[in-house]
Amino acid sequence: MKNTLSNLYQHKTLSQEESKQILIEIGNGKYNESEIASFLTVFNMRSITINELMGFREGLLELCTKLNLSEFDPMDLCGTGGDGKNTFNISTITSFVVAGAGVSVAKHGNYGVSSISGSSNVLEHLGIQFTTEETKLKEQLKEANICFIHAPLFNPAMKRIGTIRKALGLKTFFNMLGPLVNPSQPTVQMVGVFNQELARIYNYIFQKENVRYSILHSFDGYDEITLTDNCKLITNQGEHILKPADFGFNRISQNSLDGGKTIEDAANLFIKLLDGKGSEEQNAVILANSAMALKTKMPELNLQSAIIIAKDSLFEQKAKKAFTILKEVR
């Protein structure tokens, strides 16, 4: 690691194979916490290369517990996080709305690092039990149309580095990797990213794979559709700019996206929103993201039709039912 860090400090980059090997060595406990922290922070001082990100991804996927959910053809809705905005758990609530609308979801998630509460924090607080057992995850998909894949359980490297990331309190390249390393490797993904450079990298990676995808980045820095500004959308069909009006909504204030000061705050808000009792602005954000996810899965839908389906799922308690069933499946 000393030689690697020395080269990186001289602005050299890693090859794809070097990146993969270092990640595997980190996962296998070869390096101490100080070495890992130093390695992580290098990539906050310069842009990561495509080869480095792809190598890190290959290393994590090689280490992870394998999972085959292909019979359900689930999609994933996962943001990179790291935007530092501390929003409520938009992609997680969206996942349940999509599940309630009849689309299978294998939601990949983790504890919060740069935000107070990640998807795992909220769901764990609300009584969802995490598992790596494929049979149980399949039962969840069969009964609730959604399962939750808690990243640290499936990947020892993520678990080992989790405490270091939390201590740093900064986004790292692990944020960039999150949506790319769902162990079920879904073929449909809606991904939110924290900057446009990363959006271009994701587009490059997904173009080389058999994935139907939507990549999202709001121009004011959010890693999802927030309706606080226009949003960049990249799909298999090309690049587009989404405006709040495209979903039938007005632009909203950033204050309406606040996720609270504690995990308990975030969990209480999560249930309120899942009950369809959020503010008009909060509901609009949930519906916009849900509509985009439904359109990612079913490209033939237009956004207004997708909004109608999402409204039915949220306000007719279908999303809440998916959550309740998921909680009951043991």
C-alpha positions as CSV (number, residue, x, y, z in Angstrom):
1,M,0.0,0.0,0.0
2,K,2.9,2.4,0.7
3,N,4.1,2.2,-2.9
4,T,0.5,2.6,-4.2
5,L,-0.1,5.6,-2.1
6,S,3.2,7.1,-3.1
7,N,2.3,6.7,-6.8
8,L,-1.2,8.1,-6.2
9,Y,0.2,11.2,-4.4
10,Q,2.2,11.8,-7.6
11,H,-1.0,11.9,-9.6
12,K,-0.6,8.5,-11.2
13,T,-3.6,6.4,-11.8
14,L,-4.3,2.7,-11.3
15,S,-5.1,0.2,-14.0
16,Q,-8.3,-1.7,-13.9
17,E,-6.5,-4.8,-12.8
18,E,-4.6,-2.9,-10.1
19,S,-7.7,-1.4,-8.8
20,K,-9.5,-4.8,-8.6
21,Q,-6.6,-6.4,-6.8
22,I,-6.3,-3.6,-4.2
23,L,-10.0,-3.7,-3.5
24,I,-9.8,-7.5,-2.9
25,E,-6.8,-7.0,-0.6
26,I,-8.7,-4.4,1.4
27,G,-11.7,-6.8,1.6
28,N,-9.4,-9.6,2.8
29,G,-8.0,-7.4,5.6
30,K,-4.5,-6.9,4.3
31,Y,-4.3,-3.2,5.2
32,N,-4.8,-1.3,8.4
33,E,-7.4,1.5,9.0
34,S,-4.9,4.3,8.5
35,E,-3.8,2.9,5.1
36,I,-7.4,2.4,4.0
37,A,-8.4,5.9,5.1
38,S,-5.5,7.4,3.2
39,F,-6.4,5.4,0.1
40,L,-10.0,6.5,0.2
41,T,-9.2,10.2,0.5
42,V,-7.0,10.2,-2.5
43,F,-10.0,10.0,-4.7
44,N,-11.6,13.0,-3.1
45,M,-8.6,15.1,-4.3
46,R,-8.9,14.1,-8.0
47,S,-11.4,12.5,-10.3
48,I,-11.6,8.8,-10.4
49,T,-10.9,7.2,-13.8
50,I,-13.3,4.8,-15.5
51,N,-10.7,2.0,-15.3
52,E,-10.3,2.6,-11.5
53,L,-14.0,2.5,-10.9
54,M,-14.5,-0.6,-13.0
55,G,-11.7,-2.3,-11.3
56,F,-13.1,-1.5,-7.8
57,R,-16.4,-2.7,-9.0
58,E,-15.0,-6.0,-10.2
59,G,-13.2,-6.5,-6.9
60,L,-16.4,-6.0,-4.9
61,L,-18.5,-8.2,-7.1
62,E,-15.8,-11.0,-6.8
63,L,-15.9,-10.7,-3.0
64,C,-19.7,-10.5,-2.5
65,T,-22.1,-13.2,-1.7
66,K,-23.7,-14.3,-4.9
67,L,-27.5,-13.8,-5.4
68,N,-29.7,-15.0,-8.2
69,L,-33.1,-13.3,-8.4
70,S,-33.4,-13.4,-12.1
71,E,-36.8,-15.3,-12.1
72,F,-38.4,-12.1,-10.7
73,D,-36.5,-9.8,-13.0
74,P,-36.4,-7.1,-10.3
75,M,-35.1,-3.5,-10.8
76,D,-33.0,-1.5,-8.5
77,L,-33.5,2.1,-7.4
78,C,-30.3,3.2,-5.8
79,G,-28.6,6.6,-5.5
80,T,-24.9,7.1,-4.9
81,G,-25.6,9.4,-1.9
82,G,-22.7,11.7,-1.1
83,D,-24.6,14.8,-2.2
84,G,-24.5,16.1,1.4
85,K,-28.1,17.3,1.2
86,N,-29.7,15.2,4.0
87,T,-33.0,14.7,2.2
88,F,-35.6,12.3,3.4
89,N,-35.2,8.7,2.1
90,I,-36.6,9.4,-1.4
91,S,-35.3,6.4,-3.3
92,T,-36.4,4.0,-0.5
93,I,-39.9,5.3,-0.4
94,T,-39.9,5.3,-4.2
95,S,-39.0,1.6,-4.1
96,F,-42.1,0.8,-2.2
97,V,-44.3,2.8,-4.4
98,V,-42.9,1.0,-7.4
99,A,-43.4,-2.4,-5.7
100,G,-46.9,-1.4,-4.8
101,A,-47.5,-0.7,-8.5
102,G,-46.6,-4.2,-9.4
103,V,-42.9,-3.9,-10.4
104,S,-40.5,-6.2,-8.6
105,V,-37.7,-4.4,-6.8
106,A,-34.4,-5.6,-5.3
107,K,-33.4,-2.5,-3.4
108,H,-29.7,-2.2,-2.6
109,G,-28.8,0.0,0.3
110,N,-26.5,0.8,3.2
111,Y,-26.2,2.9,6.3
112,G,-25.8,6.6,5.9
113,V,-22.3,8.0,5.7
114,S,-22.5,11.6,4.7
115,S,-26.2,11.9,5.7
116,I,-27.9,11.2,9.0
117,S,-29.9,8.2,7.8
118,G,-29.4,5.9,4.9
119,S,-32.0,3.4,3.7
120,S,-30.6,0.7,6.0
121,N,-30.8,2.9,9.0
122,V,-34.5,3.7,8.4
123,L,-35.6,0.2,7.5
124,E,-33.7,-1.4,10.4
125,H,-35.3,1.1,12.8
126,L,-38.7,0.2,11.5
127,G,-38.2,-3.5,12.1
128,I,-37.1,-4.8,8.7
129,Q,-34.8,-7.8,9.2
130,F,-31.8,-8.0,6.8
131,T,-30.8,-11.3,5.4
132,T,-28.5,-12.9,2.9
133,E,-30.6,-16.1,2.5
134,E,-31.7,-16.3,-1.1
135,T,-34.8,-18.3,-0.3
136,K,-36.0,-15.6,2.1
137,L,-35.3,-12.8,-0.4
138,K,-37.2,-14.7,-3.0
139,E,-40.1,-15.1,-0.6
140,Q,-40.1,-11.4,0.0
141,L,-40.2,-10.7,-3.7
142,K,-43.0,-13.2,-4.1
143,E,-45.1,-11.9,-1.2
144,A,-44.3,-8.2,-1.1
145,N,-42.8,-7.5,-4.6
146,I,-39.7,-6.1,-2.9
147,C,-36.7,-7.3,-1.1
148,F,-33.9,-5.3,0.6
149,I,-30.3,-6.1,0.0
150,H,-28.2,-4.7,2.9
151,A,-24.8,-4.1,1.3
152,P,-22.5,-4.8,4.3
153,L,-24.1,-8.3,4.8
154,F,-23.3,-9.2,1.2
155,N,-19.9,-7.8,1.0
156,P,-17.2,-8.1,3.7
157,A,-15.2,-5.2,2.2
158,M,-18.2,-2.8,2.6
159,K,-18.7,-4.0,6.2
160,R,-15.0,-3.6,7.0
161,I,-14.7,-0.2,5.5
162,G,-18.0,1.0,6.9
163,T,-16.6,2.3,10.2
164,I,-13.8,4.1,8.4
165,R,-16.2,5.8,6.0
166,K,-18.4,6.8,8.9
167,A,-15.5,8.2,10.8
168,L,-14.4,10.2,7.8
169,G,-18.0,11.4,7.2
170,L,-17.2,12.1,3.6
171,K,-18.3,10.7,0.3
172,T,-15.8,8.3,-1.1
173,F,-15.6,6.1,-4.2
174,F,-17.7,3.6,-2.3
175,N,-20.6,6.0,-2.9
176,M,-19.8,5.9,-6.6
177,L,-19.8,2.1,-6.4
178,G,-23.1,1.4,-4.5
179,P,-25.5,1.2,-7.4
180,L,-23.0,-0.8,-9.5
181,V,-22.5,-3.6,-7.0
182,N,-26.0,-4.9,-6.2
183,P,-25.1,-8.6,-5.9
184,S,-28.3,-9.6,-7.8
185,Q,-27.0,-7.6,-10.8
186,P,-30.4,-6.4,-11.9
187,T,-30.9,-5.7,-15.6
188,V,-33.1,-2.6,-15.0
189,Q,-31.7,0.3,-12.9
190,M,-32.6,3.8,-12.0
191,V,-29.5,5.5,-10.5
192,G,-29.1,8.9,-9.0
193,V,-25.6,10.4,-9.0
194,F,-24.1,13.4,-7.2
195,N,-22.4,15.1,-10.2
196,Q,-22.5,15.1,-14.0
197,E,-19.0,13.6,-14.4
198,L,-20.1,10.5,-12.6
199,A,-23.3,10.4,-14.7
200,R,-21.1,10.2,-17.8
201,I,-19.0,7.4,-16.3
202,Y,-22.1,5.4,-15.4
203,N,-23.5,5.9,-18.9
204,Y,-20.2,4.5,-20.3
205,I,-20.4,1.4,-18.1
206,F,-24.1,0.7,-18.6
207,Q,-23.8,1.1,-22.4
208,K,-21.4,-1.9,-22.4
209,E,-23.8,-4.1,-20.5
210,N,-27.3,-5.6,-21.0
211,V,-28.9,-3.0,-18.7
212,R,-32.0,-0.8,-19.2
213,Y,-31.2,2.3,-17.2
214,S,-32.0,5.9,-16.2
215,I,-29.2,8.0,-14.7
216,L,-30.4,11.1,-12.8
217,H,-28.7,14.2,-11.5
218,S,-30.4,17.4,-10.4
219,F,-28.5,20.6,-11.5
220,D,-28.5,21.9,-7.9
221,G,-26.5,18.9,-6.8
222,Y,-29.0,16.3,-5.7
223,D,-28.6,12.6,-6.7
224,E,-32.3,12.2,-7.6
225,I,-35.3,14.1,-9.0
226,T,-36.1,16.8,-6.4
227,L,-38.1,19.3,-8.4
228,T,-36.0,22.0,-6.9
229,D,-34.3,22.5,-10.2
230,N,-34.1,20.8,-13.6
231,C,-32.6,17.4,-13.8
232,K,-30.3,15.7,-16.2
233,L,-31.6,12.3,-17.4
234,I,-29.4,9.8,-19.3
235,T,-31.0,6.6,-20.7
236,N,-30.3,4.0,-23.3
237,Q,-32.0,6.4,-25.7
238,G,-29.8,9.4,-25.0
239,E,-29.7,12.5,-22.8
240,H,-32.6,14.8,-21.8
241,I,-33.4,17.6,-19.5
242,L,-36.4,17.1,-17.2
243,K,-38.3,20.0,-15.8
244,P,-40.7,19.9,-12.9
245,A,-43.5,20.8,-15.4
246,D,-42.8,17.6,-17.3
247,F,-44.2,15.7,-14.4
248,G,-47.1,18.2,-13.9
249,F,-45.6,19.8,-10.8
250,N,-44.2,23.2,-9.9
251,R,-40.7,23.8,-8.7
252,I,-40.4,23.3,-4.9
253,S,-38.2,24.6,-2.1
254,Q,-35.2,22.7,-0.8
255,N,-36.5,22.9,2.8
256,S,-39.3,20.5,2.0
257,L,-36.8,17.7,1.3
258,D,-35.3,17.8,4.8
259,G,-34.8,14.3,6.3
260,G,-34.6,15.4,10.0
261,K,-31.9,15.4,12.6
262,T,-32.0,11.8,13.8
263,I,-32.7,8.3,12.5
264,E,-35.9,8.3,14.5
265,D,-36.9,11.6,12.8
266,A,-36.2,10.0,9.4
267,A,-38.2,6.8,10.3
268,N,-41.2,8.7,11.5
269,L,-41.2,10.8,8.4
270,F,-40.8,7.7,6.2
271,I,-44.0,6.2,7.7
272,K,-45.9,9.5,7.3
273,L,-44.9,9.7,3.7
274,L,-45.6,6.1,3.0
275,D,-49.1,6.7,4.4
276,G,-49.6,9.4,1.8
277,K,-49.7,12.1,4.4
278,G,-46.7,14.1,3.3
279,S,-46.9,17.7,2.2
280,E,-47.9,18.5,-1.4
281,E,-44.2,19.1,-2.2
282,Q,-43.0,15.9,-0.5
283,N,-45.6,13.8,-2.3
284,A,-44.7,15.5,-5.6
285,V,-41.0,14.4,-5.3
286,I,-42.0,10.8,-4.4
287,L,-44.4,10.6,-7.4
288,A,-41.9,12.2,-9.8
289,N,-39.2,9.6,-8.9
290,S,-41.7,6.8,-8.9
291,A,-42.9,7.7,-12.3
292,M,-39.4,7.9,-13.7
293,A,-38.7,4.4,-12.2
294,L,-41.8,3.0,-13.7
295,K,-40.9,4.4,-17.1
296,T,-37.4,3.0,-16.8
297,K,-39.0,-0.5,-16.3
298,M,-41.7,0.2,-18.9
299,P,-40.3,2.6,-21.5
300,E,-43.6,2.6,-23.4
301,L,-45.2,4.6,-20.6
302,N,-45.3,8.4,-20.8
303,L,-44.6,10.3,-17.7
304,Q,-48.2,11.4,-17.1
305,S,-49.4,7.8,-17.3
306,A,-46.6,6.8,-14.9
307,I,-47.7,9.5,-12.5
308,I,-51.2,8.1,-12.4
309,I,-49.9,4.6,-11.6
310,A,-47.6,6.0,-8.9
311,K,-50.5,8.0,-7.3
312,D,-52.6,4.9,-7.1
313,S,-49.8,3.0,-5.4
314,L,-49.1,5.7,-2.9
315,F,-52.5,7.0,-2.0
316,E,-54.4,3.7,-2.2
317,Q,-51.9,2.3,0.4
318,K,-50.4,-0.3,-2.1
319,A,-46.9,1.0,-1.3
320,K,-47.7,0.8,2.5
321,K,-49.0,-2.8,2.0
322,A,-45.7,-3.8,0.3
323,F,-43.8,-2.4,3.3
324,T,-46.1,-4.2,5.8
325,I,-45.8,-7.5,4.0
326,L,-42.0,-7.2,3.7
327,K,-41.8,-6.6,7.5
328,E,-43.9,-9.7,8.2
329,V,-41.9,-12.0,6.0
330,R,-39.3,-13.7,8.3
